[in-house]
Amino acid sequence: MSDERPTSGGEGGGERPERPERPERPERPERSERGGDRKFFAKPKFCQFCADKTLTIDYKKVDLLRKYVTEEGSLRPRRQTGACAKHQRIVAAAVKQARHVALLPFANRGID
């Protein structure tokens, strides 16, 4: 019998094989070398109804309500339209009322 004990539960020794080193990442080039400034600049959105107090939301103003409806017929979210929560709720109610009166379509189905 020998005095050596296995270091792990199985045969073959208990040491891990060494991992190969990863190649270092190249440093990122400066912004001017990457292609200039940002190509997309998000302008700050504001509620057009809060800015213009004379503008009213009515179900009969179909041209105004079409800006808040996608081509498929669903309502655009606030993050796209920029409307505040209060006016977005009023716009949603006006779009639903215009759909009910058949001024706006429920869904824009294409001809197949």
C-alpha positions in Angstrom: 0.0 0.0 0.0 1.2 3.5 -0.7 0.8 6.7 1.3 -0.6 8.6 -1.7 -4.3 9.5 -1.7 -6.3 10.5 -4.7 -7.1 14.2 -4.6 -10.4 13.8 -6.5 -13.0 11.1 -6.6 -11.7 9.5 -9.8 -8.5 8.4 -11.2 -6.2 10.6 -13.3 -5.3 13.3 -10.7 -7.2 16.3 -9.4 -5.5 19.2 -11.3 -7.4 21.0 -14.0 -5.8 21.3 -17.4 -4.7 24.9 -18.1 -7.0 27.0 -20.3 -5.5 28.5 -23.4 -5.2 32.3 -23.1 -7.7 34.4 -25.1 -6.3 36.8 -27.6 -6.6 40.4 -26.5 -9.3 42.5 -28.0 -8.2 45.3 -30.2 -9.0 48.7 -28.8 -12.0 50.5 -30.2 -11.2 53.3 -32.6 -12.2 56.9 -31.7 -15.7 58.1 -32.6 -14.4 60.1 -35.5 -12.6 57.1 -36.9 -15.7 54.9 -36.6 -17.8 56.8 -39.1 -18.5 60.2 -37.6 -21.2 61.3 -35.3 -24.4 59.5 -34.7 -26.5 59.0 -37.8 -29.8 58.9 -35.9 -30.7 61.7 -33.6 -33.9 61.3 -31.6 -35.6 64.6 -31.3 -37.4 65.2 -28.0 -41.1 64.4 -28.3 -43.7 66.7 -27.0 -47.5 66.5 -26.9 -48.9 68.6 -29.7 -52.2 68.9 -27.8 -50.5 70.4 -24.7 -48.4 72.7 -26.9 -51.4 74.0 -28.9 -54.4 74.5 -26.6 -56.7 75.3 -29.6 -56.3 71.9 -31.1 -59.1 69.6 -30.1 -59.5 65.9 -30.4 -62.7 64.8 -32.1 -63.7 61.6 -33.7 -64.8 63.5 -36.8 -61.2 64.8 -37.5 -60.1 61.7 -39.4 -57.0 63.3 -40.9 -55.7 64.1 -37.4 -56.6 60.6 -36.1 -54.8 58.8 -39.0 -51.5 60.1 -37.6 -52.2 57.9 -34.5 -53.1 54.8 -36.4 -50.6 52.4 -38.2 -51.1 51.1 -41.7 -52.4 47.9 -40.2 -55.1 49.8 -38.2 -53.6 49.5 -34.7 -53.1 52.5 -32.4 -49.5 53.9 -32.3 -48.0 53.8 -28.8 -47.1 57.0 -26.9 -43.4 56.5 -27.4 -43.9 56.9 -31.1 -46.5 59.7 -31.1 -45.1 61.8 -28.3 -48.5 62.4 -26.8 -48.9 62.7 -23.1 -50.8 60.0 -21.2 -53.9 62.1 -20.8 -54.2 63.0 -24.5 -53.2 59.5 -25.6 -56.2 58.1 -23.8 -58.5 60.7 -25.4 -57.0 60.0 -28.9 -57.6 56.2 -28.3 -61.2 56.8 -27.4 -61.7 59.1 -30.4 -60.2 56.5 -32.8 -62.4 53.8 -31.3 -65.5 56.0 -31.8 -64.4 56.9 -35.4 -64.1 53.1 -36.1 -67.5 52.5 -34.7 -69.1 55.2 -36.9 -67.1 53.7 -39.9 -64.9 56.8 -40.4 -61.8 54.7 -39.8 -61.3 51.0 -40.6 -60.8 48.5 -37.8 -58.1 46.8 -39.8 -56.5 47.6 -43.1 -56.6 44.3 -44.9 -54.9 44.2 -48.3 -56.4 42.4 -51.3 -54.7 39.0 -51.6 
